[in-house]
Amino acid sequence: MSTTQQALETVENALRQLSVDPEEVRCSEEGQWLIFREEYEIYLDVWTQNEVNVWNYFKPDGELSVFQVSVPVFFIPDERREELLQELLAVNMNLFYAAFTINPHEKVVMLKYKRLADNLQIPEVIEAIEACGYYAEMTFRALKDEFKLTAVQTTV
């Protein structure tokens, strides 16, 4: 069984442990799921990276499988943008299993967890989901008034 196939099964088993039916949350593309925590969309992805990426600090010997959790949290405001982004970089120092990043095309702040999928274990998947969901809720509540933030609304 390939590393990617093993990771797909691990994610689906983790979802079952969270009392989520993987079939109900699968997206149209294989290796993609969408779950919710409160009003936040949590995207789970497993894929095989076929092309060489200059950002990889290593050269893969074979199949390179990736597991990622991402949560769009809020839109980047025009006012006090730099101050907000500096705050998020400082917050990153305290986070486990997640880090803030931005999607500049959609002007959205996101939480992200990403790792190679080799030997991916169910507890790691659950920790990544829980961490990203928790940090999304907590950070938005903590910063929304100070920076006049607008949450990303769920699509469903």
C-alpha positions as MATLAB code, in Angstrom:
seq = 'MSTTQQALETVENALRQLSVDPEEVRCSEEGQWLIFREEYEIYLDVWTQNEVNVWNYFKPDGELSVFQVSVPVFFIPDERREELLQELLAVNMNLFYAAFTINPHEKVVMLKYKRLADNLQIPEVIEAIEACGYYAEMTFRALKDEFKLTAVQTTV';
ca = [
       0.000    0.000    0.000;
       1.371    3.429   -0.912;
       2.122    6.118    1.670;
      -0.657    8.267    0.241;
      -3.180    5.411    0.449;
      -2.154    4.710    4.052;
      -2.592    8.410    4.915;
      -6.042    8.467    3.292;
      -7.113    5.535    5.468;
      -5.603    7.123    8.585;
      -7.512   10.379    8.051;
     -10.775    8.521    7.505;
     -10.210    6.452   10.657;
      -9.435    9.633   12.622;
     -12.680   11.166   11.391;
     -14.558    8.080   12.565;
     -12.977    8.459   16.013;
     -14.333   12.018   16.027;
     -17.797   10.577   15.223;
     -17.695   12.003   11.709;
     -18.694    9.829    8.760;
     -15.887   10.257    6.189;
     -18.275    9.602    3.301;
     -20.442   12.546    4.348;
     -17.551   15.015    4.477;
     -15.558   13.924    1.414;
     -15.122   16.535   -1.257;
     -15.241   15.832   -4.987;
     -11.467   15.292   -5.230;
      -9.906   12.229   -3.632;
      -7.990   13.082   -0.475;
     -10.096   16.098    0.465;
     -12.563   16.436    3.323;
     -14.454   19.398    4.780;
     -15.580   19.379    8.396;
     -16.881   22.118   10.683;
     -16.096   23.364   14.157;
     -18.647   25.955   15.198;
     -18.740   28.347   12.218;
     -15.276   27.419   10.918;
     -14.575   25.266    7.892;
     -11.721   22.836    8.450;
     -10.182   21.456    5.278;
      -8.256   18.183    5.387;
      -6.062   17.234    2.448;
      -3.829   14.311    1.549;
      -1.959   14.334   -1.723;
       1.084   13.041   -3.548;
       3.485   15.810   -4.491;
       4.896   14.757   -7.851;
       6.989   17.742   -8.809;
      10.134   18.896   -7.057;
       9.491   21.886   -4.830;
      12.365   24.318   -4.243;
      11.022   24.891   -0.704;
      11.677   21.279    0.310;
      14.838   21.110    2.373;
      15.325   17.479    1.276;
      15.229   15.411   -1.879;
      12.586   12.690   -1.723;
      13.704    9.153   -2.524;
      10.292    8.142   -3.777;
       6.660    9.069   -3.355;
       6.192   12.275   -1.381;
       2.844   12.259    0.406;
       1.559   15.291    2.285;
      -1.113   15.762    4.963;
      -2.526   19.237    5.600;
      -5.227   20.847    7.724;
      -6.247   24.425    6.918;
      -8.857   26.773    8.349;
      -9.808   30.131    6.790;
     -10.336   32.371    9.824;
     -10.853   36.018    8.903;
     -10.295   38.583    6.192;
      -7.224   40.789    6.342;
      -8.413   44.329    7.097;
      -7.030   47.324    5.221;
      -6.531   49.302    8.412;
      -3.756   48.269   10.804;
      -2.847   45.408    8.479;
       0.860   45.396    9.291;
       0.195   45.551   13.028;
      -2.200   42.592   12.792;
       0.239   40.500   10.779;
       3.016   41.224   13.281;
       0.685   40.140   16.081;
      -0.055   36.868   14.275;
       3.648   36.185   13.739;
       4.205   36.687   17.460;
       1.251   34.398   18.273;
       2.786   31.674   16.066;
       5.546   31.299   18.660;
       2.981   29.916   21.129;
       1.051   27.542   18.890;
       1.319   23.768   18.715;
       0.327   21.829   15.593;
      -0.582   24.991   13.671;
       0.669   28.317   12.368;
      -0.982   31.375   10.905;
      -0.468   32.110    7.253;
      -2.176   34.313    4.699;
      -3.812   33.719    1.369;
      -2.927   37.015   -0.351;
      -5.196   36.357   -3.345;
      -8.305   36.065   -1.185;
      -6.980   38.382    1.569;
      -7.653   35.750    4.206;
      -5.754   34.769    7.345;
      -5.626   31.009    7.723;
      -4.397   28.462   10.206;
      -2.389   25.632    8.722;
      -0.853   22.368    9.807;
       1.246   20.503    7.266;
       3.534   17.501    7.441;
       4.835   14.634    5.383;
       2.304   11.830    5.533;
       4.845    9.072    6.191;
       3.767    7.133    9.284;
       0.798    9.443    9.867;
      -1.062    8.329   12.985;
      -4.676    8.856   14.042;
      -3.792   10.898   17.173;
      -1.737   13.316   15.034;
      -4.659   13.887   12.676;
      -6.997   14.521   15.597;
      -4.506   16.884   17.293;
      -4.074   18.871   14.080;
      -7.849   19.215   13.623;
      -8.429   20.157   17.255;
      -5.537   22.630   17.363;
      -6.520   24.423   14.169;
     -10.171   24.635   15.198;
      -9.369   25.857   18.703;
      -6.851   28.476   17.581;
      -9.268   29.766   14.924;
     -12.010   30.334   17.491;
      -9.747   31.733   20.185;
      -7.770   34.099   17.982;
     -10.789   35.550   16.227;
     -12.499   36.218   19.565;
      -9.331   37.782   21.002;
      -8.582   40.081   18.049;
     -11.912   40.806   16.332;
     -12.748   44.029   18.195;
      -9.220   45.422   18.347;
      -8.639   44.990   14.599;
     -12.283   45.148   13.396;
     -12.080   41.690   11.839;
     -14.660   39.959    9.660;
     -14.859   36.183    9.935;
     -14.824   34.028    6.838;
     -18.369   32.679    6.528;
     -18.991   29.012    5.950;
     -20.097   28.027    2.457;
     -22.565   25.364    3.591;
];
